[in-house]
Amino acid sequence: MLNKEAKIYIAGHRGLVGSAIVKNLKSRGYSNLIFRTHKELDLTNATQVAAFFEIEKPAYVILAAAKVGGIVANNTYRADFIYENLMIQNNVIHQSYLHGVKKLLFLGSTCIYPKNCPQPMKEDSLLTDVLEYTNEPYAIAKIAGIKMCESYNLQYGTNFISVMPTNLYGPNDNFDLEKSHVLPALIRKMHLGKALENNDWDTLSSDLNALPIEGINGKSSKNEIISVLDKYGIKKKDDTVHLEIWGSGKPMREFLWSEDMADACVFLMEQRDFKDCYNQKTNEIRNTHINIGTGVDISIKDLALLIQQTINFKGELYFNTEKPDGTLKKLTDPRKLHDLGWKHTISLSQGVQQVYSWYTSKN
């Protein structure tokens, strides 16, 4: 167990992952949590990170900071995704070693697995085949983080654990239509679509004031708002709103409530160590990372229908098959985590309702 007064540094505390972990830690009585915003500490800057660790000397570190985005952002900003993520990981992990951090938790992503990985994806599938092209730079950075933790543990005796969450959603998710992942993007698109079909300009203005799209906010003209919504696949024709969704809708995806993920992370920090993450009888220690998932998936089409029903959006869904599908199936095998003593509790239908309620309360 961790000391409730021990200094814990959560890197990336404002994001979907970090904020959920902070909430979980506080609920358990941890009182000495430290954070820095990006303006206060640039984690890609080795000098700044070294100075931070020298001053603060955290006992535990949770590395949830990362440059993240959807399929478009990953494919467009390939250099940014590999460079920034490698720099963040290298600096935080190395300084954690130099300053004697007792335990570090590194968060990656299941995109580390091969494009045609056998399903469900087991930890042993890492580095067995080629990656999905669109997010290859990001995936390679995360694989490097796993291997860095693994290697420091083996060479220096550190206690660094790597976890690979499946697709996450929840409070503080990214609803920016230019950069968001599929589930929050669908929620916001249908929220805006519902307002458009009801001619609810108050809701449209409120939403766009909270999160403008390409500079268009609630004070923009109706024509400007309609134009930018049309660009992002929310189109009104003859009193019916048509909502475009990229791809065929056939790809299968797994989704995990972010607060469930946070609970798994804190469980591992409190009760498990690196030595618990692999078979100690083997000569070659590899694939020590842990999948965090539900082991249950859903098609993008069925996800869209679930969100449509939750929001009560009455428009028509249009699947644009000229746009890429990405990997057709991505399902984790969470049995390693189950064997370590943890399992998720929130179903997808429960989670979608909760995150939509959260989104409407904020916008």
Secondary structure, 3 states (H helix, E strand, C coil): CCCCCCCEEEECCCCHHHHHHHHHHHHCCCCCEECCCCCCCCCCCHHHHHHHHHHHCCCEEEECCCCCCCHHHHHHCHHHHHHHHHHHHHHHHHHHHHCCCCEEEEECCHHHCCCCCCCCECHHHCCCCCCCHHHHHHHHHHHHHHHHHHHHHHHHCCCEEEEEECEEECCCCCCCCCCCCHHHHHHHHHHHHHHHHCCCHHHHHHHHHHCCECCECCCCCHHHHHHHHHHCCEEEECCEEEEEEECCCCCEECEEEHHHHHHHHHHHHHHCCHHHHCCCCCCCCCCCCEEECCCCCEEHHHHHHHHHHHHCCCCEEEEECCCCCCCCEECECCHHHHHHCCCCCCCHHHHHHHHHHHHHHHC
